[in-house]
Amino acid sequence: MRRIEPRGVLAGDAAEDVKRIISEIVLHEQVDELHVSLADVTALGDSGVDALLAVYVLAIEHGVRYRVVDDAEHHRRALRWPLLLDVLADSDDVGTLIFALAVLRPSAFVGSPR
């Protein structure tokens, strides 16, 4: 199991950095489970939420169990989509993967605009 602990504001360039780091771990390290701790994240912007969701999909596609842990109440406000926090907290549910794919890659679904 590997654990990532971003610090400070998770938005903009910082969110892109976290996305890149996690992507490299998923693609190049042989990990079976990856935890992303939000304990030291002081603020979570939209780009941070997008990054967490994008690497969730990447991790699951590569067989890595992915969990966002140590969330706080102020993160719950940023993760305002219905069930998004549950999606990021447990990668074992196929339904959550379908939800994430529908949000990030709607063209993957039959009848959706390309």
N, CA, C and O of each residue as an XYZ file, in Angstrom:
456
protein
N       0.856     -1.180      0.000
C       0.000      0.000      0.000
C       0.897      1.236      0.000
O       1.899      1.296      0.712
N       0.520      2.202     -0.800
C       1.242      3.472     -0.899
C       0.312      4.577     -0.442
O      -0.889      4.527     -0.710
N       0.847      5.574      0.242
C       0.056      6.695      0.749
C       0.664      8.000      0.244
O       1.876      8.202      0.313
N      -0.194      8.882     -0.263
C       0.205     10.212     -0.727
C      -0.446     11.220      0.205
O      -1.621     11.081      0.545
N       0.311     12.243      0.626
C      -0.211     13.232      1.564
C       0.036     14.649      1.063
O       0.965     15.315      1.518
N      -0.796     15.116      0.123
C      -0.633     16.498     -0.346
C      -0.873     17.488      0.796
O      -1.582     17.183      1.755
N      -0.280     18.665      0.680
C      -0.390     19.685      1.733
C      -0.817     21.016      1.128
O      -0.533     21.311     -0.033
N      -1.502     21.806      1.936
C      -1.886     23.142      1.514
C      -3.126     23.143      0.644
O      -4.018     22.310      0.809
N      -3.173     24.080     -0.276
C      -4.320     24.246     -1.166
C      -4.174     23.284     -2.345
O      -3.163     23.296     -3.048
N      -5.180     22.467     -2.547
C      -5.169     21.520     -3.666
C      -6.040     22.101     -4.780
O      -7.227     21.798     -4.898
N      -5.403     22.945     -5.588
C      -6.076     23.623     -6.697
C      -5.001     24.084     -7.670
O      -3.825     24.173     -7.320
N      -5.418     24.373     -8.888
C      -4.501     24.921     -9.891
C      -3.294     24.042    -10.140
O      -3.424     22.838    -10.362
N      -2.105     24.656    -10.101
C      -0.864     23.927    -10.368
C      -0.627     22.815     -9.354
O      -0.109     21.756     -9.706
N      -1.000     23.046     -8.108
C      -0.819     22.022     -7.071
C      -1.661     20.786     -7.379
O      -1.213     19.659     -7.171
N      -2.865     20.998     -7.869
C      -3.730     19.870     -8.244
C      -3.133     19.110     -9.423
O      -3.160     17.880     -9.452
N      -2.597     19.840    -10.392
C      -1.952     19.188    -11.536
C      -0.726     18.395    -11.098
O      -0.469     17.310    -11.620
N       0.036     18.934    -10.135
C       1.203     18.219     -9.619
C       0.794     16.916     -8.942
O       1.412     15.874     -9.163
N      -0.242     16.977     -8.121
C      -0.725     15.771     -7.432
C      -1.229     14.757     -8.458
O      -0.960     13.562     -8.338
N      -1.948     15.230     -9.451
C      -2.449     14.346    -10.508
C      -1.291     13.657    -11.227
O      -1.343     12.457    -11.493
N      -0.252     14.420    -11.537
C       0.922     13.864    -12.223
C       1.636     12.840    -11.343
O       1.993     11.761    -11.816
N       1.842     13.166    -10.079
C       2.533     12.267     -9.156
C       1.771     10.955     -9.004
O       2.353      9.874     -9.094
N       0.467     11.061     -8.774
C      -0.342      9.852     -8.595
C      -0.375      9.036     -9.888
O      -0.295      7.809     -9.852
N      -0.491      9.707    -11.013
C      -0.499      9.003    -12.304
C       0.798      8.226    -12.492
O       0.772      7.080    -12.941
N       1.931      8.836    -12.154
C       3.219      8.154    -12.283
C       3.291      6.936    -11.368
O       3.816      5.894    -11.761
N       2.773      7.062    -10.164
C       2.763      5.923     -9.239
C       1.931      4.786     -9.813
O       2.362      3.633     -9.831
N       0.730      5.125    -10.283
C      -0.167      4.098    -10.831
C       0.447      3.431    -12.051
O       0.367      2.211    -12.195
N       1.055      4.209    -12.924
C       1.562      3.668    -14.186
C       2.922      2.990    -14.065
O       3.234      2.096    -14.852
N       3.740      3.401    -13.089
C       5.122      2.921    -13.070
C       5.529      2.143    -11.829
O       6.583      1.507    -11.826
N       4.733      2.177    -10.791
C       5.052      1.412     -9.593
C       4.050      0.273     -9.462
O       2.900      0.398     -9.883
N       4.470     -0.786     -8.905
C       3.583     -1.931     -8.735
C       2.948     -1.860     -7.359
O       3.397     -2.509     -6.414
N       1.893     -1.057     -7.264
C       1.163     -0.938     -6.008
C      -0.213     -1.553     -6.194
O      -0.806     -1.472     -7.270
N      -0.711     -2.169     -5.131
C      -2.045     -2.747     -5.215
C      -3.098     -1.829     -4.608
O      -4.286     -1.949     -4.906
N      -2.648     -0.907     -3.749
C      -3.581      0.018     -3.111
C      -2.888      1.362     -2.919
O      -1.706      1.434     -2.584
N      -3.665      2.430     -3.143
C      -3.139      3.790     -3.024
C      -4.115      4.620     -2.212
O      -5.297      4.701     -2.543
N      -3.618      5.239     -1.144
C      -4.434      6.131     -0.327
C      -3.947      7.562     -0.543
O      -2.745      7.829     -0.546
N      -4.894      8.469     -0.723
C      -4.589      9.896     -0.822
C      -5.207     10.543      0.409
O      -6.429     10.582      0.555
N      -4.353     11.051      1.293
C      -4.833     11.662      2.529
C      -5.079     13.148      2.322
O      -4.237     13.862      1.777
N      -6.244     13.601      2.765
C      -6.565     15.032      2.705
C      -6.343     15.718      4.054
O      -6.756     16.863      4.242
N      -5.696     15.029      4.991
C      -5.515     15.553      6.347
C      -4.796     16.903      6.364
O      -5.140     17.774      7.163
N      -3.807     17.084      5.496
C      -3.026     18.326      5.485
C      -3.410     19.260      4.347
O      -2.698     20.227      4.074
N      -4.526     18.983      3.682
C      -5.029     19.868      2.631
C      -5.921     20.916      3.289
O      -6.923     20.582      3.922
N      -5.552     22.172      3.135
C      -6.295     23.252      3.785
C      -7.495     23.716      2.976
O      -8.474     24.207      3.539
N      -7.426     23.563      1.655
C      -8.540     23.932      0.784
C      -8.496     23.046     -0.449
O      -7.427     22.670     -0.931
N      -9.685     22.722     -0.948
C      -9.817     21.824     -2.089
C     -10.640     22.529     -3.154
O     -11.849     22.706     -3.002
N      -9.972     22.935     -4.245
C     -10.662     23.628     -5.326
C     -11.242     22.669     -6.339
O     -11.037     21.459     -6.254
N     -11.974     23.217     -7.306
C     -12.575     22.387     -8.353
C     -11.528     21.585     -9.104
O     -11.761     20.420     -9.429
N     -10.376     22.187     -9.385
C      -9.329     21.455    -10.098
C      -8.766     20.327     -9.238
O      -8.323     19.308     -9.769
N      -8.778     20.496     -7.923
C      -8.359     19.428     -7.017
C      -9.339     18.272     -7.041
O      -8.938     17.109     -7.062
N     -10.629     18.595     -7.038
C     -11.665     17.560     -7.139
C     -11.530     16.827     -8.466
O     -11.588     15.598     -8.502
N     -11.351     17.568     -9.559
C     -11.176     16.950    -10.874
C      -9.964     16.020    -10.890
O     -10.020     14.933    -11.464
N      -8.869     16.449    -10.259
C      -7.656     15.628    -10.216
C      -7.899     14.339     -9.443
O      -7.490     13.264     -9.883
N      -8.565     14.439     -8.289
C      -8.842     13.249     -7.485
C      -9.716     12.259     -8.239
O      -9.509     11.048     -8.147
N     -10.689     12.768     -8.982
C     -11.584     11.899     -9.735
C     -10.865     11.292    -10.942
O     -11.062     10.117    -11.253
N     -10.045     12.076    -11.613
C      -9.319     11.564    -12.788
C      -8.352     10.454    -12.402
O      -8.273      9.439    -13.095
N      -7.614     10.630    -11.307
C      -6.671      9.575    -10.920
C      -7.399      8.375    -10.338
O      -6.876      7.261    -10.366
N      -8.603      8.590     -9.810
C      -9.440      7.460     -9.385
C      -9.697      6.547    -10.576
O      -9.491      5.336    -10.489
N     -10.140      7.114    -11.674
C     -10.442      6.321    -12.867
C      -9.174      5.641    -13.376
O      -9.202      4.456    -13.708
N      -8.079      6.366    -13.440
C      -6.816      5.788    -13.908
C      -6.393      4.614    -13.023
O      -5.986      3.565    -13.524
N      -6.491      4.797    -11.713
C      -6.096      3.735    -10.783
C      -6.935      2.485    -10.991
O      -6.397      1.381    -11.076
N      -8.238      2.649    -11.072
C      -9.118      1.496    -11.229
C      -8.862      0.807    -12.569
O      -8.869     -0.421    -12.648
N      -8.638      1.589    -13.614
C      -8.337      1.001    -14.919
C      -7.061      0.161    -14.895
O      -6.893     -0.748    -15.708
N      -6.160      0.472    -13.953
C      -4.898     -0.259    -13.859
C      -4.872     -1.229    -12.670
O      -3.808     -1.703    -12.272
N      -6.035     -1.516    -12.115
C      -6.125     -2.523    -11.068
C      -5.606     -2.101     -9.708
O      -5.278     -2.947     -8.876
N      -5.529     -0.806     -9.476
C      -5.053     -0.294     -8.197
C      -6.248      0.139     -7.365
O      -7.063      0.943     -7.818
N      -6.356     -0.382     -6.163
C      -7.429      0.048     -5.264
C      -7.087      1.454     -4.779
O      -5.969      1.695     -4.322
N      -8.033      2.380     -4.873
C      -7.786      3.814     -4.636
C      -8.760      4.329     -3.594
O      -9.963      4.088     -3.682
N      -8.237      5.035     -2.613
C      -9.088      5.617     -1.580
C      -8.610      7.014     -1.213
O      -7.416      7.245     -1.024
N      -9.542      7.930     -1.117
C      -9.266      9.244     -0.544
C      -9.674      9.160      0.917
O     -10.816      8.820      1.230
N      -8.744      9.468      1.808
C      -8.961      9.293      3.244
C      -8.687     10.590      3.997
O      -8.157     11.556      3.448
N      -9.066     10.576      5.271
C      -8.797     11.695      6.188
C      -9.426     12.997      5.720
O      -8.826     14.064      5.849
N     -10.639     12.911      5.174
C     -11.328     14.116      4.734
C     -11.881     14.861      5.943
O     -12.082     14.273      7.005
N     -12.121     16.135      5.779
C     -12.673     16.975      6.835
C     -13.937     17.654      6.307
O     -14.240     17.583      5.116
N     -14.657     18.303      7.192
C     -15.924     18.930      6.811
C     -15.740     19.945      5.678
O     -16.580     20.014      4.781
N     -14.668     20.727      5.699
C     -14.483     21.721      4.632
C     -14.202     21.042      3.283
O     -14.453     21.640      2.237
N     -13.693     19.816      3.287
C     -13.534     19.087      2.031
C     -14.875     18.580      1.528
O     -15.103     18.502      0.320
N     -15.748     18.241      2.438
C     -17.067     17.737      2.041
C     -17.834     18.803      1.248
O     -18.600     18.465      0.346
N     -17.639     20.069      1.572
C     -18.294     21.140      0.808
C     -17.743     21.201     -0.613
O     -18.494     21.438     -1.560
N     -16.441     20.989     -0.768
C     -15.845     21.004     -2.108
C     -16.277     19.784     -2.911
O     -16.424     19.854     -4.131
N     -16.480     18.666     -2.219
C     -16.913     17.435     -2.882
C     -18.433     17.394     -2.870
O     -19.043     16.488     -2.303
N     -19.030     18.393     -3.509
C     -20.463     18.629     -3.386
C     -21.331     17.765     -4.285
O     -22.544     17.715     -4.084
N     -20.758     17.086     -5.265
C     -21.583     16.234     -6.103
C     -22.160     15.116     -5.265
O     -21.498     14.637     -4.344
N     -23.366     14.688     -5.554
C     -23.948     13.578     -4.797
C     -23.051     12.344     -4.874
O     -22.661     11.911     -5.958
N     -22.737     11.799     -3.733
C     -21.976     10.559     -3.592
C     -20.519     10.652     -4.024
O     -19.827      9.634     -3.994
N     -20.014     11.818     -4.424
C     -18.631     11.889     -4.905
C     -17.645     11.479     -3.827
O     -16.676     10.776     -4.114
N     -17.874     11.905     -2.592
C     -16.969     11.518     -1.523
C     -16.988     10.007     -1.330
O     -15.946      9.402     -1.077
N     -18.161      9.393     -1.447
C     -18.257      7.934     -1.340
C     -17.507      7.256     -2.482
O     -16.865      6.226     -2.278
N     -17.583      7.825     -3.673
C     -16.854      7.281     -4.824
C     -15.369      7.262     -4.508
O     -14.701      6.246     -4.698
N     -14.859      8.372     -4.032
C     -13.427      8.495     -3.786
C     -12.973      7.727     -2.555
O     -11.781      7.459     -2.402
N     -13.892      7.373     -1.686
C     -13.529      6.679     -0.454
C     -13.443      5.170     -0.633
O     -12.843      4.495      0.203
N     -14.021      4.623     -1.691
C     -14.031      3.166     -1.837
C     -14.096      2.777     -3.301
O     -15.104      3.007     -3.969
N     -13.032      2.194     -3.792
C     -12.954      1.868     -5.216
C     -13.464      0.466     -5.538
O     -13.305      0.008     -6.669
N     -14.070     -0.222     -4.581
C     -14.541     -1.586     -4.832
C     -15.896     -1.642     -5.533
O     -16.280     -2.701     -6.030
N     -16.613     -0.556     -5.585
C     -17.965     -0.551     -6.119
C     -17.948     -0.224     -7.614
O     -17.535      0.865     -8.012
N     -18.394     -1.163     -8.428
C     -18.412     -0.961     -9.881
C     -19.296      0.224    -10.262
O     -18.985      0.944    -11.210
N     -20.373      0.429     -9.547
C     -21.264      1.547     -9.826
C     -20.571      2.888     -9.698
O     -20.851      3.806    -10.469
N     -19.668      3.014     -8.733
C     -18.951      4.276     -8.574
C     -17.989      4.505     -9.728
O     -17.771      5.641    -10.147
N     -17.417      3.429    -10.238
C     -16.538      3.568    -11.399
C     -17.331      4.028    -12.610
O     -16.880      4.896    -13.357
N     -18.492      3.462    -12.804
C     -19.346      3.873    -13.926
C     -19.716      5.350    -13.785
O     -19.706      6.086    -14.771
N     -20.037      5.783    -12.578
C     -20.354      7.193    -12.327
C     -19.166      8.074    -12.710
O     -19.323      9.074    -13.411
N     -17.981      7.694    -12.245
C     -16.791      8.495    -12.521
C     -16.502      8.549    -14.016
O     -16.157      9.604    -14.548
N     -16.640      7.427    -14.683
C     -16.423      7.410    -16.129
C     -17.443      8.270    -16.863
O     -17.105      8.956    -17.828
N     -18.685      8.233    -16.406
C     -19.734      9.035    -17.046
C     -19.440     10.523    -16.914
O     -19.730     11.298    -17.826
N     -18.870     10.922    -15.791
C     -18.543     12.322    -15.565
C     -17.327     12.735    -16.395
O     -17.328     13.791    -17.028
N     -16.291     11.895    -16.385
C     -15.038     12.264    -17.034
C     -14.977     11.926    -18.519
O     -14.345     12.639    -19.298
N     -15.635     10.837    -18.906
C     -15.538     10.377    -20.282
C     -16.913     10.034    -20.830
O     -17.177      8.871    -21.137
N     -17.786     11.009    -20.958
C     -19.142     10.707    -21.408
C     -19.187     10.097    -22.811
O     -20.150      9.405    -23.142
N     -18.183     10.334    -23.630
C     -18.182      9.775    -24.981
C     -18.000      8.260    -24.971
O     -18.186      7.609    -25.999
N     -17.640      7.694    -23.827
C     -17.476      6.242    -23.724
C     -18.818      5.527    -23.680
O     -18.867      4.302    -23.794
N     -19.909      6.270    -23.515
C     -21.220      5.659    -23.377
C     -21.999      5.788    -24.684
O     -21.977      6.830    -25.340
N     -22.672      4.730    -25.037
C     -23.437      4.678    -26.292
C     -24.471      5.794    -26.325
O     -25.182      6.035    -25.349
N     -24.538      6.470    -27.469
C     -25.528      7.515    -27.640
C     -25.118      8.866    -27.090
O     -25.872      9.832    -27.209
N     -23.939      8.956    -26.489
C     -23.522     10.246    -25.944
C     -22.814     11.050    -27.042
O     -22.218     10.476    -27.954
N     -22.884     12.373    -26.945
C     -22.209     13.205    -27.950
C     -20.695     13.045    -27.854
O     -20.156     12.825    -26.769
N     -20.031     13.152    -28.967
C     -18.550     12.997    -28.953
C     -17.874     14.335    -28.952
O     -16.646     14.406    -28.941
